[in-house]
């Protein structure tokens, strides 16, 4: 077996919903301006919730949906840039809160919005070595903690949330590509001890980068698999901006309806966006056994990745 299968998914969101009108009361913006430029109407913001609590809730739902023995989980990987601590990792706290076996690999992975896809790649390599059947992969973000709510170019974009997936080895088709291009100018967030720990971004340049690499990543993974978009049931893009996704669909005319979009409800939840979208598809009954899915994303780093697999 050289592929992986998503056995089940789960998602978690904070209680507080922040609308565009809500943001217009604290920064110079309005609903029409945000919607036209991003497609976002609402996003979620943590009050009492933490990155760990969101990860635990999403993971618990994924475990329940999978109906598996949790002691068969051999690793916990959490993709996040907004953990509650520098250390311990979110993954270790998830292990504790879920009561998972202590003989387990648990660590966080920092790849910003590409984190969940990088987690898939790492999980694929780890699974054959663990001696257990499953890996728990989570994307959990509390983006509100790194938002400057006086900067309308960033604070309107991001939301908090978590998505989780139970992964297992599979003989199903699986292809993945990952790319990196070091750059700390287009999008960055300085670390602990720095004067400013808010996210900064050159929105126009990020847009240009995204529409180029997403098209490249989808086209390349189709070539690798010897398939065309006719063979694909859904394409789940990282939900950063609806206009970015619209630009990508122009390269795949006639298949626009295969590109799943939910950014209007969540905003950009970074590493959580793809697993949240996958869970929506599962819960809405849109994913059927044997379907072929492409997941594609990009993020700070700069990084980008695409994966093609069967449900």
ABEGO torsion letter per residue (X at the ends): XABBBBABBBBBBBABBBBAAAAAAABBBBAAAAAAAAGBABBBBBBABBAAAAAAAAAAAAAAAAGBBAAABABBBBBBAABABAOBBAAAAAAAAAGBBABBBBBBBBAEAAAAAAAAAAAAAAAAAAGBABBBBBBBBBAAAABBAABAAAAAABBBEBBBBBBBBBABBBBBBBBBBBBAAABBBBBBGBABABBBBBAAAAAAAAAAAAAAAAAAAAAAAGBBAAABABBBBBBABAAAAAAAAAABBGAAAABBBAAAAAEBAEAAAAAAAAAAAAAAGABBBGBBBBBBBBBBOBBBBBBBBBX
